[in-house]
Amino acid sequence: MEQLDLLKMKYQSVLNTITQKGVRLKHLHIEGGKLFIQGAAPSEQAKNDVWNQIKLVDANYSADLICDISIDPSLAPPAPEQTTYTVVAGDSLWKIAANKLGNGALYPKIIAANPDRLKDEKSVIHPGDVLIIPSA
C-alpha cells in the first residue's frame, strides 16, 4: 500500500469527524513523509473536536501528521429563524407550548427563550405580550 493510503486508514476516524463537523477540507496529501490535512472549520468547537479525535488516534501524532485547521464562521449552518407569538386573552404558557411546540409540557423552553420577560412558570403573561417561540 502507498503511504498516503496507510495514513488515511490510520486517521480514518479523524477524516470522518471532519465530515461530520462540517469542516471543509482544502488539502489532503503527503508532505515531508507526513499526512497533511488542511481545512476550515465552522466553529472553534468543530476544530477542537477534530483535534480531540487526532489525539485519540495517536497522542504522538506529530510523527506522521500535519494538521492545519482554521476557523471560517461562514461555514456554520444558519441559525434557525425565530418565531414570535403575541399573547391573547386566555393564553397560558402551557397552552402556547401545546399549540406552538406540540406539547404543553415544553413550556419551559418558552421561558428559557424569553429570559428578559419570563423568570419561571409563575411569570404572568398579558394579552399583547410578544414571546419568542423556540424550535421544538
N, C-alpha and C positions, 0 to 999 in steps of 0.2 A: 504494500500500500504506500501511497505517496504521503509525505509529511503533512501536507495540508489536510488530507482525509483523516489521518490519525489524530491530529489535534482537533479537528472538527468533531470527531467522535468523542474525544475526551471531554470537550466543552459543550456537548450537545445540549445539556440541561441549561447552560448559560444562553445558548442561541434560542432555546425555547422560551426562556424568561424574556429575552429581548423582544421576541414576537408578542408574547402575552402582555407585556407592559407598554406596547406601542412605541418602542424605540425604533427610530428609522436608521437602518444600517447603511452606512456610506461605503465602508471598505471592509473586506474580509479576505485576507491573503497572508502569505508567509513573508515576513520581513526579518532579515537577520536571524533566520532559523527559528523564529517565534511566530505564533499565530497573532496576527494584527487585526484587532476589531476596532472599528471607529464608527460612531453613530451619534445620534442626537435623541435625547430622552425628553418626554413631555413634561417631566417634573423631577425635582430632587429625589422624591420617593422612588420613582421608577429607576433612576440612576442607582440609588442605594440598593434596590432590590437586585439589580444586575450584579453589583459588586458583592453583595452577600452570597449570591449563587456562585460566583467565581471562587470565593473563599471556601465555600462548601466543597467544591470540586477539588481544589488544591490550595492549601494555605500558603504554599511556596510557588504561587502562580507565576511569579516574575521570572522563573527559569524558562518558561515556554510560552508566555502570553504577554502581549502589549494591548492594553485596553484604553481607549480614549473616547469617553462619552461626555458630550457637552449637554447643556440643557437648552431646549427650544420650546418655550411655553406655547408657541403657535401650534404645536403638535397635540396639545391637550384637547380632548373632546370638549365641545361646547357645553357650558353649564346648562342644566335643564331650565327651561323657561318657568318663571314664577307665575302662578295664577293667583288671583285675589278673589275674595268673596266679600260682598257687602252684606252685613248682618241685617236681617229683617225681624220684625216683631215675632216673638215665639221661638226664636232660634236658641239653641244651646250648643256648646262645643261638641257634645255627643252627637247631636242631630246634624251639625255641619260635617263632622267627620264621617258619619254614616252616608250622607249624600255625596260628599266630595271625594272621600277616600275609600268608600265601600265598606267601612266597618266603624261603628261608633266608638269602639274601644281604642281606636287610633287617635283619639282627641289629643293625647299628649304631644303628638307630632305637630299639631297646630299651635299648641302652647310654645313648643321649642322654636317654631318658625317665627314667632312674634314676641321676642323677649322684651321689647320696648312697651308692649301693650298688655301682655298676659304674664302673670307671675306663676300661677298654679291653677289647679282645677276649680278653685273658688273665685277666680277672677270674673268680674262681671263684664258682660258684653252688652252693647246697646245697639238698637237699630241705627244704621248709618255707619257703624264702625267698619273699616276695611281691614280684613285679615289676609295675611299671606297663607296660601294653602300649599303645603309641600307636596311633592310627588309621593304616592302611597308606598 
